Each structure stands twice: as structure tokens, then as C-alpha cells.
Amino acid sequence: MWHCVKGGYPMEIKNSQIPAVHSETEVSKIVTAIRAVPGVIQITGDRTTKIFIVEWKDPATWDDIKHTVEHVGYTLQDSEGY
């Protein structure tokens, strides 16, 4: 997880893999769900690599993002090494 300041506000960035993603429809479903979390600034997802990059600030937390992904039926894997 990276910490940085953007526009004067501290934020965090993390990438994580979701191995169960196989289609653009699934990517879109996950991106839409994460984007709805208050505090999420940006989310991108790639069907080929299955890597999602999330930027957020308060009030969002990584746990909020993980729970949101789980709520739509997927699991985030640890991003170390991605």
C-alpha cells in the first residue's frame, strides 16, 4: 500500500488481484461497486491481469473496499509483488 498526498489531502493507493474475474462485465461490476464507497477517488481494473488499482482517502478504508468486493461475490488477493 502506498501513501501519498494529492490535492493537499492524504490518500492511499493499493493494487490487488481478483483471480475469479474473467470478463469485462465482471470488471465493470466490481469497479462500479468500489466506486460507490465514500472516499474512493479512483478505481481501475484489468480483465487480463485481474489487477485492480484503488486510490482512496477518508472516510474509506481498505477493509471497506475488501468488504464491498466480497459483497458482490469476489475476493481480493494480497498485492505484494504485483
C-alpha positions in Angstrom: 0.0 0.0 0.0 1.3 3.4 -0.9 0.6 6.7 1.0 0.7 10.0 -0.8 -0.8 13.5 -0.9 -2.9 14.6 -3.8 -4.5 18.0 -3.9 -3.3 18.6 -0.3 -5.2 15.6 1.1 -3.5 12.4 2.2 -4.7 9.3 0.3 -3.7 5.7 -0.1 -3.2 3.6 -3.2 -3.2 -0.2 -3.4 -3.3 -2.8 -6.1 -4.8 -6.2 -5.6 -5.6 -9.2 -7.8 -9.1 -10.8 -8.2 -8.3 -14.1 -9.8 -12.0 -15.0 -10.3 -12.5 -12.2 -12.9 -12.9 -13.5 -16.4 -15.0 -10.9 -18.3 -15.3 -7.1 -18.8 -18.8 -7.4 -17.2 -17.3 -8.7 -14.0 -14.7 -6.0 -14.0 -17.4 -3.4 -14.5 -19.5 -4.8 -11.7 -16.5 -4.7 -9.3 -15.4 -1.2 -10.4 -18.9 0.2 -10.0 -19.3 -1.3 -6.5 -15.9 0.1 -5.3 -16.5 3.5 -6.9 -19.7 3.7 -4.7 -17.6 3.5 -1.5 -17.4 7.0 0.1 -13.8 8.2 -0.1 -12.8 6.2 -3.2 -11.1 8.6 -5.6 -10.3 6.3 -8.5 -10.5 2.6 -9.4 -9.2 0.8 -12.4 -9.5 -2.9 -13.2 -7.8 -5.1 -15.9 -9.5 -8.3 -17.1 -6.3 -9.7 -18.5 -4.1 -9.2 -15.4 -7.0 -9.3 -13.0 -5.4 -6.4 -11.1 -7.4 -3.6 -9.6 -5.8 -0.4 -8.5 -7.7 1.7 -5.9 -7.0 5.2 -4.7 -8.9 6.4 -1.6 -8.9 8.8 1.3 -11.0 9.1 4.5 -13.6 8.0 5.2 -12.9 4.9 3.1 -10.6 2.2 4.5 -9.1 -0.9 2.8 -11.4 -3.0 4.9 -14.4 -1.1 3.4 -13.1 -1.8 -0.1 -12.5 -5.5 0.7 -16.0 -6.0 2.2 -17.5 -4.3 -0.9 -15.8 -6.7 -3.2 -16.8 -9.6 -1.1 -20.4 -8.3 -1.1 -20.5 -8.6 -4.9 -19.1 -12.1 -4.8 -15.3 -11.8 -5.2 -12.1 -11.9 -3.1 -9.1 -9.6 -3.2 -5.7 -11.3 -3.0 -2.7 -9.8 -1.4 -1.0 -7.4 -3.9 2.6 -8.0 -2.8 4.7 -8.4 -5.9 2.2 -7.1 -8.4 
